[in-house]
């Protein structure tokens, strides 16, 4: 499972001109699910994302988590994170989990993060063509991956 974590001033997702989720300061997490992923990866990845110390402290150093900062989280499913463009010009998505595996893991990840955050996370719409609007703060973007061995 891979989480592309962006510290944002704001982020929002729309589907067919309908807003499905939005946040002010916090984290936008783009979540990719691999074909070998299972639920046992979720606690580690959710805790890693919510405890990342990437928000500024009083001296401007990245020393506070989204929990410390009091920010929100928006989670968007993104199967293209496991796209492979090593050969040719058309990416292969063979390593991306099929929807019947990916959707329940996406939903469970959102619940795990919500529990750690203490309130619901904003969400995209699984499987939809989404428009994501954000202001990356810094910019700060980190890729966090955990896979079954």
C-alpha positions as CSV (number, residue, x, y, z in Angstrom):
1,X,0.0,0.0,0.0
2,X,1.3,3.4,-0.8
3,X,0.3,6.8,0.6
4,X,1.3,10.0,-1.2
5,X,1.0,12.5,1.6
6,X,0.8,16.2,0.9
7,X,0.7,19.0,3.5
8,X,-2.0,21.4,2.2
9,X,-3.5,24.8,3.0
10,X,-6.7,23.4,1.5
11,X,-7.9,20.5,-0.7
12,X,-11.2,19.5,-2.2
13,X,-12.5,16.8,-4.5
14,X,-15.3,17.1,-7.0
15,X,-17.1,14.5,-9.1
16,X,-19.3,15.8,-11.9
17,X,-19.3,19.3,-10.3
18,X,-20.4,17.9,-7.0
19,X,-18.0,18.3,-4.0
20,X,-17.4,14.9,-2.3
21,X,-14.9,16.1,0.3
22,X,-12.9,19.2,1.3
23,X,-10.6,20.3,4.1
24,X,-8.7,23.4,5.2
25,X,-5.2,23.0,6.6
26,X,-4.1,19.4,6.9
27,X,-3.2,16.4,4.8
28,X,-4.3,15.2,1.4
29,X,-3.5,11.5,1.2
30,X,-3.6,9.8,-2.2
31,X,-3.9,6.1,-1.5
32,X,-2.8,3.3,-3.8
33,X,-3.5,-0.4,-3.1
34,X,-1.3,-3.1,-4.4
35,X,-2.5,-6.6,-5.5
36,X,-0.8,-8.2,-2.5
37,X,-2.1,-5.8,0.1
38,X,-4.1,-6.9,3.1
39,X,-5.8,-5.3,6.1
40,X,-2.8,-6.0,8.4
41,X,-1.0,-3.1,6.7
42,X,-3.6,-0.6,7.7
43,X,-2.7,0.2,11.3
44,X,0.9,0.9,10.5
45,X,0.2,3.1,7.5
46,X,-2.6,5.0,9.2
47,X,-0.5,5.7,12.2
48,X,2.5,6.7,10.1
49,X,0.4,9.2,8.1
50,X,-1.3,10.8,11.2
51,X,1.9,11.0,13.2
52,X,4.2,12.4,10.5
53,X,5.9,15.5,11.9
54,X,5.6,17.8,8.9
55,X,3.8,20.8,10.3
56,X,5.7,23.8,11.6
57,X,6.3,24.3,15.3
58,X,6.7,27.8,16.9
59,X,10.1,28.1,15.4
60,X,9.0,27.1,11.9
61,X,10.6,23.6,12.1
62,X,8.7,20.6,10.8
63,X,8.0,19.1,14.3
64,X,4.3,18.7,14.6
65,X,1.9,16.1,13.3
66,X,-1.6,16.7,11.9
67,X,-2.9,15.7,15.3
68,X,-0.7,18.3,17.0
69,X,-1.6,20.9,14.4
70,X,-5.4,20.2,14.7
71,X,-5.7,19.7,10.9
72,X,-8.0,17.6,8.8
73,X,-7.4,14.8,6.4
74,X,-8.8,14.1,2.9
75,X,-8.2,10.6,1.5
76,X,-8.5,10.0,-2.2
77,X,-8.1,6.5,-3.8
78,X,-5.6,6.5,-6.7
79,X,-4.8,3.3,-8.5
80,X,-2.3,5.0,-10.7
81,X,0.2,5.2,-7.9
82,X,1.1,1.6,-8.8
83,X,1.4,2.4,-12.5
84,X,4.6,1.1,-14.1
85,X,6.0,3.1,-17.0
86,X,9.4,1.3,-17.3
87,X,8.6,-0.1,-20.7
88,X,6.9,1.8,-23.5
89,X,4.9,5.0,-23.1
90,X,1.6,3.5,-21.8
91,X,1.7,2.7,-18.1
92,X,0.8,-0.8,-16.9
93,X,-1.5,-1.0,-13.9
94,X,-1.1,-4.8,-13.4
95,X,0.2,-4.2,-9.8
96,X,-2.8,-2.0,-8.8
97,X,-5.4,-4.0,-6.9
98,X,-8.7,-4.6,-8.6
99,X,-11.7,-2.7,-7.2
100,X,-13.1,-5.7,-5.2
101,X,-9.8,-5.7,-3.2
102,X,-9.0,-2.0,-3.3
103,X,-12.3,-0.5,-2.3
104,X,-12.7,-2.3,1.1
105,X,-9.1,-1.6,1.9
106,X,-9.6,2.1,1.0
107,X,-12.7,2.3,3.2
108,X,-10.9,0.5,6.1
109,X,-7.9,2.9,5.8
110,X,-10.3,5.9,6.0
111,X,-11.9,4.4,9.1
112,X,-8.5,3.7,10.7
113,X,-7.3,7.3,10.1
114,X,-10.7,8.6,11.4
115,X,-10.3,6.7,14.6
116,X,-6.8,8.1,15.1
117,X,-7.8,11.6,14.1
118,X,-10.9,11.6,16.4
119,X,-13.2,12.7,13.7
120,X,-14.2,11.6,10.2
121,X,-11.9,12.1,7.3
122,X,-13.1,13.8,4.1
123,X,-13.1,11.4,1.1
124,X,-13.1,11.2,-2.6
125,X,-15.4,8.8,-4.4
126,X,-13.9,5.4,-5.1
127,X,-13.7,4.6,-8.8
128,X,-15.0,7.9,-10.0
129,X,-13.3,10.4,-12.3
130,X,-12.4,13.0,-9.7
131,X,-11.0,16.6,-9.9
132,X,-8.7,17.3,-7.0
133,X,-8.0,20.9,-6.2
134,X,-5.3,21.7,-3.6
135,X,-2.8,24.2,-2.4
136,X,0.4,22.3,-1.4
137,X,1.9,24.0,1.6
138,X,5.7,24.2,1.4
139,X,5.4,22.2,-0.9
140,X,5.7,19.1,1.3
141,X,5.0,15.8,-0.3
142,X,6.1,12.4,1.0
143,X,5.6,8.9,-0.4
144,X,5.1,6.2,2.3
145,X,4.9,2.5,1.2
146,X,4.4,-0.7,3.2
147,X,3.9,-4.0,1.4
148,X,3.4,-7.6,2.4
149,X,6.6,-9.6,1.9
